[in-house]
Amino acid sequence: MSQWPERERLLRKEGYVVEGIDIKPFPETMAGGKVQFSQIDIRDEAAITDHIANGKYDCIVHLAAISRVVDGEKDKPNCIQTNYVGTRSIIDAVAKYSPSTHVIFASSREVYGEQKNLPVSEDAELLPINVYGFYKMPLLRPIAGGSCIKKVTKR
Ligand SMILES: NC(=O)c1ccc[n+]([C@@H]2O[C@H](COP(=O)([O-])OP(=O)(O)OC[C@H]3O[C@@H](n4cnc5c(N)ncnc54)[C@H](O)[C@@H]3O)[C@@H](O)[C@H]2O)c1
């Protein structure tokens, strides 16, 4: 959450209405109180599904995660619930209730593990060596195979 108020400010300047979602409360002092914010835990499938079903989003930039490898290793069930199950809930809700919404998903280089050939190509074998990388992996390619979701990769 630490950086998104700045991204929100830039998007708002372009005329977009931006809403932030995080498990943590949003400090009122940030962004001059002009940010729309909902405190939601993405592990709560009913809550995130309901929110997406009732919102009208052009785009969801999904960054919520246990974002550090070491934290994933310390609490693997929570890493799986947040990074995999939570992301699946978002994708499933979009596919079901809001299929025209674009979803930007932040994967990770950790899905490739330790590769012999550098630089690592997009099509390199996925060889994660930690729970963080392992559970970002199934979200990377099968998403593209879904009937509702088109995939664009940006590095
Ligand atoms: N920082 C990097 O180098 C890097 C590299 C590759 C990919 N990524 C990915 O990019 C994304 C953003 O990374 P970051 O470094 O800004 O992470 P960050 O830890 O700064 O932000 C993640 C946010 O997710 C929120 N969050 C955690 N669990 C949640 C839950 N259950 N429900 C709702 N919100 C929850 C946290 O409160 C936090 O604000 C993550 O998906 C991360 O895996 C980051």
The ligand as an ORCA input file, in Angstrom:
! r2SCAN-3c Opt
* xyz 0 1
  N       8.736     -5.640     -4.679
  C       9.247     -6.429     -5.604
  O      10.463     -6.472     -5.891
  C       8.346     -7.362     -6.383
  C       8.887     -8.106     -7.405
  C       8.051     -8.954     -8.129
  C       6.726     -9.034     -7.817
  N       6.216     -8.305     -6.796
  C       4.797     -8.419     -6.532
  O       4.223     -7.132     -6.691
  C       3.168     -6.959     -5.751
  C       3.414     -5.713     -4.919
  O       4.677     -5.843     -4.264
  P       5.121     -4.765     -3.157
  O       6.581     -4.931     -2.989
  O       4.527     -3.433     -3.463
  O       4.409     -5.404     -1.875
  P       3.969     -4.702     -0.494
  O       4.189     -5.740      0.586
  O       4.543     -3.350     -0.328
  O       2.400     -4.516     -0.713
  C       1.527     -5.592     -0.634
  C       0.244     -5.082      0.000
  O      -0.666     -6.170      0.072
  C      -1.393     -6.014      1.265
  N      -1.967     -7.300      1.662
  C      -1.314     -8.369      2.186
  N      -2.175     -9.347      2.444
  C      -3.399     -8.896      2.059
  C      -4.690     -9.480      2.096
  N      -4.902    -10.710      2.568
  N      -5.751     -8.756      1.640
  C      -5.556     -7.486      1.159
  N      -4.343     -6.877      1.120
  C      -3.280     -7.602      1.569
  C      -0.384     -5.513      2.282
  O      -1.031     -4.894      3.389
  C       0.433     -4.550      1.435
  O      -0.085     -3.229      1.539
  C       3.096     -8.246     -4.957
  O       2.136     -9.102     -5.558
  C       4.471     -8.850     -5.111
  O       4.442    -10.258     -4.959
  C       6.984     -7.465     -6.081
*
